[in-house]
Amino acid sequence: MNICLFSDSYLPDINGVATSVHSLYKLLKSYGHNVKVVTNTDKKETIIEDDVIRIPGIALKKIYGYKLSNIYNSKAFKYLKTLHLDVIHINTEFGVGQFGFIVASLLKCATVYTYHTMYEEYTYYITKGYFDRFSKWVIREYAKDCMERATEIISPSEKTKNYIRSIGMNKYVNVVPTGFNFSRYQDVEKDDPKVLEIKKKFNIKDDDRVLICLGRIAKEKSFDVVIRGYKKYLDVYKDTHTKLLFVGAGPALEELQDLASKLKLNESIVFVGKVNQEDTQYYYRSAEIFLNASTSETQGLTFMEAMASDLLVLCRFDNSLLGVVNNNVNGFFYMDEDDFKDKLNMVLSLDKEKVKQIKTNAFSSIDKFSDKTFYSNIIEVYNRARRRNW
């Protein structure tokens, strides 16, 4: 099958959509399909290299790491026209995504559209709180228009499907959680030289219990809840042998650094900054517990990566994580900052048998997100889109 994936975000960007699209690209290629990716670049010219077509985009300073490109690119279209595409899979709504819809219309291709991001959670980047209700309405109508233009719609989770229904979209929605090959996380040992190098670099001692937050450092991720909760934990339990790593970069980084300094946590919190996406498994393995406070996830990729990396998971309760995290079975939920301090103490106090049981359950629970299951589901959607397009 000749397939083209359209996404505003792709490697070397580090975020859920970029990782999902790259994983899908590799998976489809492994099964013998001819796959291309259209994304953007901060260069001034269109670059066609191997299977990736990068069209010029302008970096949006208000939205860290995001680039907006034109909705049409003649050089890229001429190239795509020669590929005899069977399916166009659009993973974004704006510049590159609109280009994908235009290409699909001109080439009369079956169009699959995945709604990855709950954009209503992000309007504050543009509005700063003004006209927020109106901006959310615009986002909903824009998303509905994209869905109406697609042959098939994919949602990565039941939470996202419920949102799609709530905004008035009545077309059939395929719930297809993104699949991943977790072997690179499972294959790294705690005494791997790169893991030991990380511990040495950030002055992590042998008796330190290491906690980790990994991902885009942005307001919607609510990492401030983790920091405030961690402060309450340290105040109550007087622990001096934990260290919290923040791995990643983003628009809220400076704000979180200021908060940590204000709360006098500079000795206990390390802001690692941006790292190579291909090295994240070593950072996971340097820690013992994965922490998160986001309620804007659509699937929870980092939670699954952490489980595959043999970490215990402690995250803020959110409906999107039901089915990924099962409280006290393969991970743990907390409700707020006060609950965080007690739940963190409880997780750190677990006996070895309980830890082993939780980790065993976690390994088993991510099996349903395997790349083989994902491939079967995604091909079924592609074939249905092709049949509907005939």
N, C-alpha and C positions, 0 to 999 in steps of 0.2 A: 504494500500500500504506500502511496506517496502522501506524506503528511507534512504540514507546516504548522509550527507552534508560534504564536504571536504573544509577546510579553514585553511590557515596559521594563521589567526587572529580570535580569539574568546574570549569571556569573560574569565578573567576579563580585557582584553585589552579594551581600550576606543578609538574606531575609527569607521568610517562608516561601514566598512566591518564586523567587529565583531558584531556591533549592528544589521546590516541587517541579518546576518546568525542566530543570536540568536532569532530575531523576527520571522524569517521563521520557525525555530525549534519549537518555542512555538505555532505558528499558526497551523502548521501541526499536532502537538500533540493534539491540542484542537479539531481537526476534526477527531480524532481517528486513525491517521496513526502511524505506528511504525517507529520512527525516531532516527537515531544515528548521532553523529557529530564526525568527525575525525579532530583533530587539533594537535598542538605541545605543548611541555612543555620544560622548562629548566632543568627538572630532567633527570637523566641518564637512567631511565628505563621507559618502556611503562606502562601507567596507564589506566586501564579500570574501570571507575566509573560511575554508573548509565548509562546515554545515551551518555557519552562523552569518546572517546578514544584519549588519548594524547600520541603522540610519541615524543621521544627525539629530541630536536632541539638546535642549537647553536645560541646565541644572536649575531646579527650583530651590532657592535658598530657604524658603519657609518650610519645605518638606525635605528633610535630610535624605540625601542619596537618591532622590527621585529626579528623573529627567523627562521632559515633555518634548515629543517630536511632532513634526507635521503629520497630518492624517493621510498624506499621499507622498510617495517617492517613486519617480518614474524609472530610475535605474533599478531599484529593487523589484518593481512590478514587471519590468521587461524580463528580468531573470526568473522570477516566479512563474511567469507565463510559459516558460520552456519546460517546466517540471511536470506538467500534466497532473496537477494535484487532485487527490481523491477527497481529502479532508483538510479543512482549515480549523485549527483548534485555538481559540482566542482565550487568553488568560488575563486580560486586562481590559479596562474600559476606555482609556483615553487615547493619546496619540497613536501608539503602535496598535492598540486594539481597534481603533476606528479604521486604521489602514487595513487591518485584517478583514473587517466587514466589507470595505470597499473592494478589496481583492476578491473576496468570496462572491460578491455580487457580479463583478465583471467576468469572472471565470466560471460563474454558476456552480460553485463548489458547495458540498455539504459543510455546514458550519456548526461546530461544537463550541459552546461558551461555558467556561467555568467561573463561577462567582466566588473568588477567593477571599475578598476583603470586605469587611463590614465598614463601608466608607462613612457611615453616619458617626462612627467613633472618631473620625479624623477631621471633621469640619472646622474644629477650633484652630487648626493650623492656618486656615485662610480667613475665617471670620473673626477670630479672637473674641468670640462670644456675642458679636453683633449679628442680628438677623439669623440667629441660629436655627429657629424653626423653619424659616423659609429655605435656608441652605440645605437642611435635611430633606425637605420636600423635593427640592431640585435633584438631589442625589438619588432619591427613590425613583423619581420619574425617569431619570437618565438610565439607571440600572434596568428598569422595566423595558425601556426602549431597546437596550442591548439584548435582553432576553427575547423580546418579540422578534428580533431580526435573526436569532439563532435557530438552526434546525433542531438541535438538542441542547438542553441545559444540564450542567453538572453542578452539584453542591458537594463540598467535601465533608459535610457533617449534617446531622439532623437539625442542629441549631440553625445553620445557615438556611436549610430548606424551610424551616418554620418562619424565618425572617422573610424569605422570598414569598411565601404564602401571605404573610402579614401585610405586605405592600401591594397585594392585589394581583399577583401573577398566578394565573390558573393553568398555565402550560405544565406538562409533565416534567418533573424534576428528578433526575437520576442522582441518587446519593452514592457517590463513589469516593471514599476516603483515599487520599494519595498513598500509594504504596512505596516502600523504601527497602533497599538492601542494607540491613543493619550490620553487616559483617565487619565493616571497618571500625565500628564502635566496639563490637564484641571481641575483636581480635587483639585489642591493645591491653597489655598487662599493666598493673600499677607500678611495676619496677622498670617499665620501658624507659630507655635513656631520655627520650623527649619529655616524658612525664617528670622524671627526676630533674631535668634541666629547668622545667617550669617552676618546680618547688624551690629550687635553689635561687632562681632569678627573683622570685617574689618573697624570699625569706620565710618559707613555710617550714616549720620545724616538724620533727618526727611525731611529736605528741599533739600537734594541731589537728582539730577536727575541722575539715575544710568544707565550707558551704559554697555553692556556686549559682550565680544567675548568668545565663547566657542568652544573648539575642540583641535585637535592636534596642538601644537605650532611648526610649521615647515615652512621652507622657501617658499614652494609652496602655503602656505595659505596667504602669502603677508600681514601679520599683521603689518608689518612696515608701509604700506600705511595708515592703520588706525591710527597708532601713529603719523605719520607726519601730517596727515590731522587733527587730534585732536589738535595738537600743533597750527596749523594755525587757527583753530576755536577759541581756547583760546586767541590767539594773537589779533584776529580781534574783537571778540564779548565780550572779557573781562569777560567771565563767570567764576564765582567762586563756582557755586553750582552744578557741574557735577562731577561724579566719574566714571572712566572706569575700569571694572573688566576683567582680562584675566583669564579664567578658563580652565586649562589643562596644560599638560607638553609636552615636545618635544625637538628636537635638536636645535631649534632656540630660546629657552627660554632665555638663557644667553645673546644672541645677542640683543634681544628685551629689556631686562632689562637695558643693557648698553645704548641703544638708548634712552630709557625713561629718564635715568639719565643725558645723554648728553643734552637732550632738556629741562632739569629741570622740569620734569613732575612727580617726585617721590611722590608729595603730591596728584596728581590727578589720578594716575594709580596704581592699586593694582594687583599684580601677585599672584593669589590664589594658583596655582600649580595643581597637579593631584588630582582629587576627585573621589569618588566611582560613577560608571556609574548610579547606582540606585538612586543617590542623585541629579542628574543634574537638575531635575524639580524645586528643591528648589532654586538653583542658578539662573535659568531663572526668577523665580517669584520675586527674590530680585531686578530685574532690570526693566527698562521701555522700553529700545530700544536695539534691537539686531543688532550688527554691524559685517560686514564681508567684506573681500577684495579679497577672493580667486577667481581665474578664472580656477581652476583645478577640480571643483566639477563635479561629474557625475550625481548627482540627487538633492542634497541640503537638506539632512535630517535635519541638525540643523536649517535650515530656517523654516521648517515645525514644528519642536519641539517648536521653539520660537513663531510661530503663535498660536500654541495650548496653549502656556503658557500666552497668552494675551499680548504679546509684539508687539511693532511696529518694522518692519524690514527695515533696511537701509543697502543695500549691493551694492557692485561694479557690474556694468553691466557685464553679461556673458550669452552667448546663452543657456547654460545648465539650467539657472534659468527661462527662458521663459516658462510659463505654471505653474511655482511655484510662482514666483513673477510677478505681473502685476503692472507696475509703476503707482503710485497715485490711485490705486484701492485697493490692499491688502498689499502694501508695497511700498518701494521707491528704486530707483537706483541712484548711483552717478558714475561719470566716472573716476575721478582722485582725488588727494589730495586737489587741489584747489576747485573742485566741492564738495568734501566731507564737507568742512567747512560750505558752504552755505546750503547744503541739511540738514546737522545736525541741523543748526539753524532753518531752515524751519520746520523740524519735531518737534523740541522742542517747536516751537511756535504755533503749530496747536491748534485750538479751540476744546472744548470737543466734539462737534457734529461731527466734521471731524474725530477725533480719534475714536469715537464710530463706525462710518461708516466703517473706514478702518479695525478695528478689527472684525466687523461683516462679512465683505467680506473675511477676512483672514480665519475665522472659516469655512466659506462655501467652500472656495477654497481647503482646505485640505481634504474635504470629498472624493474626487476622489482617494486619496491615502489611503483609509481605508483598513484595513486588510481583510475585506470581498471581496472587489474587487480584491485585490492582490491574495487571495486564489483561486478565480475563474480562474484568468489568469494563475497562476502557475500550477494548476492542468491540465488545458488544454494543456500546454506545456509538462508536464510529460506524459500525455496520448498519445500525438502525438509522443513523443520520444519512448514510448513503442511500439506503432504500427509500427513505422519505424524500430524498432529493431527486430521485429518478423521474 
